[in-house]
Amino acid sequence: MKKLNSYLVSNVLKILLITELAGLVMFITIEFFEHMGIFTSSFKNFLLSILYMFLKIPYFFNLILPLTFLMSILILLILMIRGNEIVIVRTSGISTVSIMKPLILLSAAFIAFSFILSEWIIPISLNKSEYIYRIKIKKEEPVVFFKNGRIWFKRDNVINNIDFIDIKKDIIKGVTVIELSDSYTIKRRTDAKEGIWENNAWLFTDVVERTFDDEGMKSVKKYTHLKGIIKEPPSVFKVMEKVPEEMGYQELSSYIKKLRADGHDVHRYLVDLYDKIAFPFINLIMVFAAFSVGLRYTKTKHISIGVLTGICLGALYFFSHSISLSFGYSEIFPPIFAAWFSNIIFLSAGIIGIVTLRT
């Protein structure tokens, strides 16, 4: 049994390395051609683009790991069917569950590895790659900074401070704009509860404007709605925006706690937080999916069937998972249910498929 376990694990790993390499080449090629114009605009940009794509490898690797794991198991099962090894194993009295055990243990290792990547490696590499692309290659001006949990940016003698920004919805909250005089004393301070980007301009609500002179505060004006406090479009803030993919579980959890304490809606971020736990477990589900489907090919000897089936099953899972997350973002599904819905469905289907196998 130990030899069988070693045979299954070693061969799955060999096939996995090949499929991972093929997947990485495909993703990197797509990434390069998507930005080929700016990557090839100069030799310096070309060298920076190599570093940029290298830094994205951990993200791509983790993203396609479940799919390549599924394909590797399917290919191995078909190879074993082709060599009549499955027949030998079954006639030896070894059950399907016993064959699955070493691969379930391997999937547990992949779960831990995937979580380590997403918690410590991917956030750093994605932040570095984004900085290289936007600042070094595209030459965008880093006028926006994130410090002490708040967003800061400066234009001439005007300092802007934002408590929270939602790039997807083009909404900013807790806005403070301080205009300085030539002697660097406060000339005007404007506070707004919320701003919404519409018709190519920010529309702010609940605005309080204070003006100052050498003796202190000169006047106070209040507006229900006011435009023009901030001129920068939402695209400016994308230079510093930290999306959930660029944060580990702990960092995102701390960010959610801060937003919740400030009274902001955290539903969307909770979906991404729970997904950081749910996503690595796809590797376990792929073992059940592979065996429930692969062992039904008792008459096939074509490896292409395993590859095609793996791609179709993986695509079906990721499509289902994307829809489920979308329902979570739209508040149709509770956050934890949205993150785990596809896992539960595919795991249940895999178990049913294995139980109903003809042995």
DRENDO-1510 file (C-alpha; in Angstrom, 1 decimal, always signed):
<recs>
REC; n; res; u; v; w
REC; 1; MET; +0.0; +0.0; +0.0 .
REC; 2; LYS; +2.9; +2.4; +0.7 .
REC; 3; LYS; +4.3; +1.8; -2.7 .
REC; 4; LEU; +0.9; +2.6; -4.3 .
REC; 5; ASN; +0.6; +5.7; -2.2 .
REC; 6; SER; +4.1; +6.8; -3.2 .
REC; 7; TYR; +3.3; +6.0; -6.9 .
REC; 8; LEU; +0.1; +8.1; -6.8 .
REC; 9; VAL; +1.6; +11.1; -5.1 .
REC; 10; SER; +4.8; +11.2; -7.1 .
REC; 11; ASN; +3.1; +10.8; -10.5 .
REC; 12; VAL; +0.4; +13.4; -9.7 .
REC; 13; LEU; +3.2; +15.9; -8.7 .
REC; 14; LYS; +5.1; +15.2; -11.9 .
REC; 15; ILE; +2.0; +15.9; -14.0 .
REC; 16; LEU; +1.1; +18.9; -11.8 .
REC; 17; LEU; +4.5; +20.5; -12.5 .
REC; 18; ILE; +4.0; +20.1; -16.2 .
REC; 19; THR; +0.4; +21.5; -16.2 .
REC; 20; GLU; +1.4; +24.3; -13.9 .
REC; 21; LEU; +4.2; +25.3; -16.1 .
REC; 22; ALA; +1.9; +25.3; -19.2 .
REC; 23; GLY; -0.6; +27.4; -17.3 .
REC; 24; LEU; +1.9; +29.9; -16.2 .
REC; 25; VAL; +3.3; +30.3; -19.7 .
REC; 26; MET; -0.2; +30.8; -21.0 .
REC; 27; PHE; -1.1; +33.5; -18.3 .
REC; 28; ILE; +2.3; +35.3; -18.7 .
REC; 29; THR; +1.9; +35.3; -22.5 .
REC; 30; ILE; -1.6; +36.8; -22.2 .
REC; 31; GLU; -0.4; +39.4; -19.7 .
REC; 32; PHE; +2.5; +40.4; -22.0 .
REC; 33; PHE; +0.4; +40.8; -25.1 .
REC; 34; GLU; -2.3; +42.7; -23.2 .
REC; 35; HIS; +0.3; +45.4; -22.3 .
REC; 36; MET; +2.7; +44.8; -25.2 .
REC; 37; GLY; +2.5; +48.4; -26.5 .
REC; 38; ILE; +3.9; +49.9; -23.3 .
REC; 39; PHE; +6.2; +47.0; -22.4 .
REC; 40; THR; +8.0; +47.3; -25.7 .
REC; 41; SER; +8.1; +51.1; -25.9 .
REC; 42; SER; +11.6; +51.1; -24.6 .
REC; 43; PHE; +14.3; +48.6; -23.5 .
REC; 44; LYS; +14.0; +49.8; -19.9 .
REC; 45; ASN; +10.3; +49.1; -19.9 .
REC; 46; PHE; +10.9; +45.7; -21.4 .
REC; 47; LEU; +13.3; +44.8; -18.6 .
REC; 48; LEU; +10.8; +46.2; -16.0 .
REC; 49; SER; +8.0; +44.1; -17.7 .
REC; 50; ILE; +10.0; +40.9; -17.1 .
REC; 51; LEU; +10.3; +41.8; -13.4 .
REC; 52; TYR; +6.6; +42.7; -13.3 .
REC; 53; MET; +5.5; +39.4; -14.8 .
REC; 54; PHE; +7.9; +37.5; -12.5 .
REC; 55; LEU; +6.3; +39.1; -9.5 .
REC; 56; LYS; +2.9; +38.0; -10.7 .
REC; 57; ILE; +3.9; +34.3; -10.9 .
REC; 58; PRO; +2.9; +33.5; -7.2 .
REC; 59; TYR; -0.6; +34.9; -7.9 .
REC; 60; PHE; -1.0; +33.0; -11.2 .
REC; 61; PHE; +0.4; +29.8; -9.6 .
REC; 62; ASN; -2.1; +29.9; -6.7 .
REC; 63; LEU; -5.0; +30.8; -9.0 .
REC; 64; ILE; -4.6; +27.8; -11.3 .
REC; 65; LEU; -3.4; +25.3; -8.7 .
REC; 66; PRO; -6.8; +23.7; -8.1 .
REC; 67; LEU; -7.4; +23.3; -11.9 .
REC; 68; THR; -4.0; +21.8; -12.6 .
REC; 69; PHE; -4.4; +19.5; -9.5 .
REC; 70; LEU; -7.7; +18.3; -10.9 .
REC; 71; MET; -6.3; +17.7; -14.4 .
REC; 72; SER; -3.2; +15.9; -12.9 .
REC; 73; ILE; -5.4; +13.4; -11.1 .
REC; 74; LEU; -7.6; +12.8; -14.1 .
REC; 75; ILE; -4.7; +12.2; -16.4 .
REC; 76; LEU; -3.1; +9.8; -13.9 .
REC; 77; LEU; -6.4; +7.9; -13.6 .
REC; 78; ILE; -6.7; +7.5; -17.4 .
REC; 79; LEU; -3.0; +6.4; -17.6 .
REC; 80; MET; -3.8; +3.8; -14.9 .
REC; 81; ILE; -6.9; +2.7; -16.8 .
REC; 82; ARG; -4.8; +2.4; -20.0 .
REC; 83; GLY; -2.2; +0.2; -18.3 .
REC; 84; ASN; -4.9; -1.9; -16.5 .
REC; 85; GLU; -3.5; -0.7; -13.2 .
REC; 86; ILE; -7.0; +0.3; -11.9 .
REC; 87; VAL; -8.2; -3.3; -12.6 .
REC; 88; ILE; -5.2; -4.7; -10.7 .
REC; 89; VAL; -5.7; -2.4; -7.7 .
REC; 90; ARG; -9.4; -3.2; -7.5 .
REC; 91; THR; -8.9; -7.0; -7.8 .
REC; 92; SER; -6.4; -6.6; -4.9 .
REC; 93; GLY; -9.3; -5.5; -2.7 .
REC; 94; ILE; -8.2; -1.9; -2.5 .
REC; 95; SER; -11.2; +0.4; -2.3 .
REC; 96; THR; -11.6; +3.8; -4.1 .
REC; 97; VAL; -11.4; +5.6; -0.7 .
REC; 98; SER; -8.0; +3.9; +0.0 .
REC; 99; ILE; -6.7; +5.1; -3.4 .
REC; 100; MET; -8.0; +8.6; -2.6 .
REC; 101; LYS; -6.4; +8.9; +0.9 .
REC; 102; PRO; -2.8; +9.8; -0.2 .
REC; 103; LEU; -4.2; +12.4; -2.6 .
REC; 104; ILE; -6.5; +13.8; +0.1 .
REC; 105; LEU; -3.4; +14.2; +2.3 .
REC; 106; LEU; -1.6; +15.9; -0.7 .
REC; 107; SER; -4.6; +18.2; -1.1 .
REC; 108; ALA; -4.3; +19.2; +2.6 .
REC; 109; ALA; -0.6; +20.2; +2.0 .
REC; 110; PHE; -1.8; +22.2; -1.0 .
REC; 111; ILE; -4.4; +23.9; +1.2 .
REC; 112; ALA; -1.8; +25.0; +3.6 .
REC; 113; PHE; +0.6; +26.0; +0.8 .
REC; 114; SER; -2.1; +28.0; -0.9 .
REC; 115; PHE; -3.0; +29.8; +2.3 .
REC; 116; ILE; +0.7; +30.7; +3.0 .
REC; 117; LEU; +1.0; +32.1; -0.5 .
REC; 118; SER; -2.2; +34.2; -0.2 .
REC; 119; GLU; -1.3; +35.4; +3.3 .
REC; 120; TRP; +2.4; +36.3; +3.0 .
REC; 121; ILE; +3.7; +36.0; -0.5 .
REC; 122; ILE; +1.0; +37.2; -2.9 .
REC; 123; PRO; +0.2; +40.5; -1.1 .
REC; 124; ILE; +3.8; +41.5; -1.3 .
REC; 125; SER; +4.4; +40.4; -4.9 .
REC; 126; LEU; +1.2; +42.0; -6.2 .
REC; 127; ASN; +1.9; +45.3; -4.4 .
REC; 128; LYS; +5.4; +45.3; -5.9 .
REC; 129; SER; +4.2; +44.4; -9.4 .
REC; 130; GLU; +1.5; +47.0; -9.3 .
REC; 131; TYR; +4.0; +49.7; -8.2 .
REC; 132; ILE; +6.4; +48.7; -11.0 .
REC; 133; TYR; +3.6; +48.8; -13.6 .
REC; 134; ARG; +2.0; +52.1; -12.6 .
REC; 135; ILE; +5.0; +54.1; -11.3 .
REC; 136; LYS; +8.0; +52.7; -13.1 .
REC; 137; ILE; +6.5; +51.7; -16.4 .
REC; 138; LYS; +3.4; +54.0; -16.9 .
REC; 139; LYS; +5.1; +56.9; -15.1 .
REC; 140; GLU; +2.0; +57.7; -13.0 .
REC; 141; GLU; +2.7; +60.3; -10.4 .
REC; 142; PRO; +2.4; +58.9; -6.8 .
REC; 143; VAL; +0.5; +61.8; -5.4 .
REC; 144; VAL; -1.7; +59.7; -3.3 .
REC; 145; PHE; -0.6; +58.0; +0.0 .
REC; 146; PHE; -2.1; +55.7; +2.6 .
REC; 147; LYS; -1.0; +56.5; +6.1 .
REC; 148; ASN; -2.5; +55.8; +9.6 .
REC; 149; GLY; -5.5; +54.2; +8.0 .
REC; 150; ARG; -6.4; +57.3; +5.9 .
REC; 151; ILE; -5.8; +58.5; +2.4 .
REC; 152; TRP; -3.7; +61.6; +1.8 .
REC; 153; PHE; -2.8; +63.6; -1.3 .
REC; 154; LYS; -1.5; +67.1; -1.9 .
REC; 155; ARG; -1.8; +69.5; -4.8 .
REC; 156; ASP; +0.0; +72.8; -4.6 .
REC; 157; ASN; -1.1; +74.4; -1.2 .
REC; 158; VAL; -4.1; +72.1; -0.8 .
REC; 159; ILE; -4.0; +69.0; +1.4 .
REC; 160; ASN; -6.7; +66.4; +1.0 .
REC; 161; ASN; -7.6; +63.7; +3.5 .
REC; 162; ILE; -10.1; +60.9; +2.8 .
REC; 163; ASP; -11.3; +58.4; +5.4 .
REC; 164; PHE; -12.7; +55.7; +3.0 .
REC; 165; ILE; -12.9; +55.2; -0.8 .
REC; 166; ASP; -14.8; +52.6; -2.7 .
REC; 167; ILE; -13.3; +52.5; -6.2 .
REC; 168; LYS; -15.9; +50.0; -7.6 .
REC; 169; LYS; -18.8; +52.3; -6.6 .
REC; 170; ASP; -16.9; +55.6; -7.1 .
REC; 171; ILE; -17.7; +56.8; -3.6 .
REC; 172; ILE; -15.5; +58.6; -1.0 .
REC; 173; LYS; -16.4; +59.2; +2.6 .
REC; 174; GLY; -15.1; +61.4; +5.4 .
REC; 175; VAL; -13.4; +64.1; +3.2 .
REC; 176; THR; -11.3; +66.9; +4.6 .
REC; 177; VAL; -9.7; +69.5; +2.4 .
REC; 178; ILE; -7.3; +72.0; +3.9 .
REC; 179; GLU; -6.2; +75.0; +1.9 .
REC; 180; LEU; -3.0; +76.7; +3.1 .
REC; 181; SER; -1.9; +80.3; +2.6 .
REC; 182; ASP; +1.5; +81.3; +1.2 .
REC; 183; SER; +2.8; +81.5; +4.8 .
REC; 184; TYR; +1.5; +77.9; +5.3 .
REC; 185; THR; -1.3; +78.9; +7.8 .
REC; 186; ILE; -4.8; +77.4; +7.3 .
REC; 187; LYS; -6.8; +79.5; +5.0 .
REC; 188; ARG; -9.9; +77.3; +4.4 .
REC; 189; ARG; -11.0; +73.9; +5.7 .
REC; 190; THR; -13.8; +72.0; +4.0 .
REC; 191; ASP; -15.4; +68.8; +5.5 .
REC; 192; ALA; -17.8; +66.6; +3.6 .
REC; 193; LYS; -19.6; +63.4; +4.8 .
REC; 194; GLU; -19.7; +61.7; +1.4 .
REC; 195; GLY; -18.8; +62.3; -2.3 .
REC; 196; ILE; -20.2; +60.4; -5.3 .
REC; 197; TRP; -18.6; +60.6; -8.8 .
REC; 198; GLU; -21.3; +61.4; -11.4 .
REC; 199; ASN; -21.3; +63.3; -14.7 .
REC; 200; ASN; -17.4; +63.6; -14.5 .
REC; 201; ALA; -17.5; +65.4; -11.2 .
REC; 202; TRP; -17.6; +64.7; -7.4 .
REC; 203; LEU; -20.9; +65.6; -5.8 .
REC; 204; PHE; -20.5; +66.0; -2.0 .
REC; 205; THR; -23.2; +65.9; +0.7 .
REC; 206; ASP; -23.4; +67.5; +4.2 .
REC; 207; VAL; -20.6; +69.9; +3.5 .
REC; 208; VAL; -19.2; +72.4; +6.1 .
REC; 209; GLU; -16.8; +75.1; +4.9 .
REC; 210; ARG; -14.7; +77.1; +7.4 .
REC; 211; THR; -12.5; +80.1; +6.5 .
REC; 212; PHE; -9.7; +81.5; +8.7 .
REC; 213; ASP; -7.7; +84.7; +9.0 .
REC; 214; ASP; -4.9; +85.8; +11.3 .
REC; 215; GLU; -7.3; +86.2; +14.2 .
REC; 216; GLY; -8.8; +82.7; +13.9 .
REC; 217; MET; -12.0; +81.3; +12.3 .
REC; 218; LYS; -13.7; +83.9; +10.1 .
REC; 219; SER; -16.8; +82.2; +8.8 .
REC; 220; VAL; -18.7; +78.9; +8.7 .
REC; 221; LYS; -20.9; +77.8; +5.8 .
REC; 222; LYS; -23.0; +74.7; +5.4 .
REC; 223; TYR; -24.2; +73.0; +2.2 .
REC; 224; THR; -26.5; +70.1; +1.6 .
REC; 225; HIS; -24.8; +69.5; -1.7 .
REC; 226; LEU; -21.6; +71.0; -3.2 .
REC; 227; LYS; -19.4; +70.2; -6.2 .
REC; 228; GLY; -15.7; +71.0; -6.9 .
REC; 229; ILE; -14.1; +70.3; -3.5 .
REC; 230; ILE; -11.9; +67.7; -5.1 .
REC; 231; LYS; -11.0; +67.8; -8.8 .
REC; 232; GLU; -9.2; +64.5; -9.1 .
REC; 233; PRO; -11.1; +61.6; -10.8 .
REC; 234; PRO; -11.5; +58.2; -9.2 .
REC; 235; SER; -8.7; +56.8; -11.5 .
REC; 236; VAL; -6.1; +58.9; -9.5 .
REC; 237; PHE; -6.8; +56.8; -6.4 .
REC; 238; LYS; -6.3; +53.5; -8.1 .
REC; 239; VAL; -2.5; +54.1; -7.8 .
REC; 240; MET; -2.7; +53.5; -4.1 .
REC; 241; GLU; -5.9; +51.4; -3.8 .
REC; 242; LYS; -5.4; +48.2; -1.9 .
REC; 243; VAL; -7.8; +45.6; -3.3 .
REC; 244; PRO; -8.6; +42.5; -1.3 .
REC; 245; GLU; -6.4; +40.4; -3.6 .
REC; 246; GLU; -3.4; +42.5; -2.4 .
REC; 247; MET; -4.1; +41.9; +1.3 .
REC; 248; GLY; -3.7; +38.8; +3.4 .
REC; 249; TYR; -6.4; +37.4; +5.7 .
REC; 250; GLN; -5.1; +39.2; +8.8 .
REC; 251; GLU; -4.6; +42.6; +7.0 .
REC; 252; LEU; -8.0; +42.4; +5.4 .
REC; 253; SER; -9.6; +41.5; +8.7 .
REC; 254; SER; -8.0; +44.5; +10.4 .
REC; 255; TYR; -9.1; +46.7; +7.6 .
REC; 256; ILE; -12.7; +45.5; +7.9 .
REC; 257; LYS; -12.6; +46.2; +11.7 .
REC; 258; LYS; -11.4; +49.7; +11.1 .
REC; 259; LEU; -14.1; +50.4; +8.4 .
REC; 260; ARG; -16.8; +48.9; +10.7 .
REC; 261; ALA; -15.7; +51.0; +13.6 .
REC; 262; ASP; -16.0; +54.1; +11.4 .
REC; 263; GLY; -19.5; +53.1; +10.4 .
REC; 264; HIS; -18.8; +52.0; +6.8 .
REC; 265; ASP; -20.5; +49.1; +4.9 .
REC; 266; VAL; -18.2; +46.1; +5.0 .
REC; 267; HIS; -20.4; +43.5; +3.3 .
REC; 268; ARG; -18.3; +43.4; +0.1 .
REC; 269; TYR; -15.1; +43.0; +2.1 .
REC; 270; LEU; -16.5; +40.2; +4.2 .
REC; 271; VAL; -17.2; +38.2; +1.1 .
REC; 272; ASP; -13.5; +38.5; +0.1 .
REC; 273; LEU; -12.4; +37.7; +3.6 .
REC; 274; TYR; -14.3; +34.5; +3.8 .
REC; 275; ASP; -13.2; +33.6; +0.3 .
REC; 276; LYS; -9.6; +33.7; +1.4 .
REC; 277; ILE; -10.4; +30.7; +3.6 .
REC; 278; ALA; -12.7; +29.0; +1.1 .
REC; 279; PHE; -10.5; +29.2; -1.9 .
REC; 280; PRO; -7.6; +27.0; -0.7 .
REC; 281; PHE; -10.1; +24.2; +0.1 .
REC; 282; ILE; -10.9; +23.9; -3.6 .
REC; 283; ASN; -7.9; +21.6; -3.8 .
REC; 284; LEU; -9.6; +19.1; -1.5 .
REC; 285; ILE; -12.8; +19.3; -3.6 .
REC; 286; MET; -10.9; +18.6; -6.8 .
REC; 287; VAL; -9.8; +15.2; -5.4 .
REC; 288; PHE; -13.5; +14.1; -5.0 .
REC; 289; ALA; -14.4; +15.7; -8.4 .
REC; 290; ALA; -11.6; +13.9; -10.2 .
REC; 291; PHE; -12.3; +10.4; -8.8 .
REC; 292; SER; -16.1; +10.8; -9.2 .
REC; 293; VAL; -15.6; +11.6; -12.9 .
REC; 294; GLY; -12.3; +9.9; -13.8 .
REC; 295; LEU; -13.1; +6.4; -12.7 .
REC; 296; ARG; -16.1; +6.4; -14.9 .
REC; 297; TYR; -13.8; +6.4; -18.0 .
REC; 298; THR; -13.3; +2.6; -17.7 .
REC; 299; LYS; -13.1; +2.2; -21.5 .
REC; 300; THR; -11.1; +5.3; -22.6 .
REC; 301; LYS; -7.4; +5.4; -23.2 .
REC; 302; HIS; -7.1; +9.0; -24.4 .
REC; 303; ILE; -5.3; +11.4; -22.1 .
REC; 304; SER; -7.0; +14.3; -24.0 .
REC; 305; ILE; -10.3; +13.2; -22.4 .
REC; 306; GLY; -8.8; +13.8; -19.0 .
REC; 307; VAL; -7.4; +17.2; -20.0 .
REC; 308; LEU; -10.7; +18.3; -21.6 .
REC; 309; THR; -12.7; +17.0; -18.6 .
REC; 310; GLY; -10.5; +18.8; -16.2 .
REC; 311; ILE; -10.7; +22.1; -18.0 .
REC; 312; CYS; -14.5; +21.8; -18.3 .
REC; 313; LEU; -15.0; +20.9; -14.6 .
REC; 314; GLY; -12.6; +23.6; -13.5 .
REC; 315; ALA; -14.3; +26.2; -15.7 .
REC; 316; LEU; -17.7; +25.1; -14.4 .
REC; 317; TYR; -16.5; +25.5; -10.8 .
REC; 318; PHE; -14.9; +28.9; -11.3 .
REC; 319; PHE; -18.0; +30.1; -13.2 .
REC; 320; SER; -20.3; +28.9; -10.3 .
REC; 321; HIS; -17.9; +30.4; -7.7 .
REC; 322; SER; -17.9; +33.8; -9.5 .
REC; 323; ILE; -21.7; +33.9; -9.7 .
REC; 324; SER; -21.9; +33.0; -6.0 .
REC; 325; LEU; -19.4; +35.8; -5.1 .
REC; 326; SER; -21.4; +38.3; -7.2 .
REC; 327; PHE; -24.5; +37.4; -5.3 .
REC; 328; GLY; -22.6; +38.0; -2.1 .
REC; 329; TYR; -21.4; +41.4; -3.3 .
REC; 330; SER; -25.0; +42.3; -4.2 .
REC; 331; GLU; -26.1; +41.2; -0.7 .
REC; 332; ILE; -28.3; +38.5; -2.1 .
REC; 333; PHE; -26.3; +35.8; -0.3 .
REC; 334; PRO; -24.8; +36.2; +3.1 .
REC; 335; PRO; -21.0; +36.7; +2.9 .
REC; 336; ILE; -19.9; +33.4; +4.3 .
REC; 337; PHE; -22.5; +31.5; +2.3 .
REC; 338; ALA; -21.4; +33.2; -0.9 .
REC; 339; ALA; -17.8; +32.2; -0.3 .
REC; 340; TRP; -18.5; +28.6; +0.5 .
REC; 341; PHE; -21.6; +27.9; -1.7 .
REC; 342; SER; -19.7; +26.4; -4.7 .
REC; 343; ASN; -17.4; +24.4; -2.4 .
REC; 344; ILE; -20.4; +22.8; -0.7 .
REC; 345; ILE; -22.2; +22.0; -4.0 .
REC; 346; PHE; -19.1; +20.5; -5.7 .
REC; 347; LEU; -18.0; +18.5; -2.7 .
REC; 348; SER; -21.5; +17.1; -2.3 .
REC; 349; ALA; -21.7; +16.2; -6.0 .
REC; 350; GLY; -18.2; +14.6; -5.8 .
REC; 351; ILE; -19.2; +12.4; -2.8 .
REC; 352; ILE; -22.4; +11.3; -4.4 .
REC; 353; GLY; -20.5; +10.5; -7.6 .
REC; 354; ILE; -18.0; +8.4; -5.7 .
REC; 355; VAL; -20.7; +6.6; -3.7 .
REC; 356; THR; -22.6; +5.7; -6.9 .
REC; 357; LEU; -19.5; +4.3; -8.7 .
REC; 358; ARG; -19.6; +0.7; -9.8 .
REC; 359; THR; -16.7; -1.1; -8.2 .
</recs>
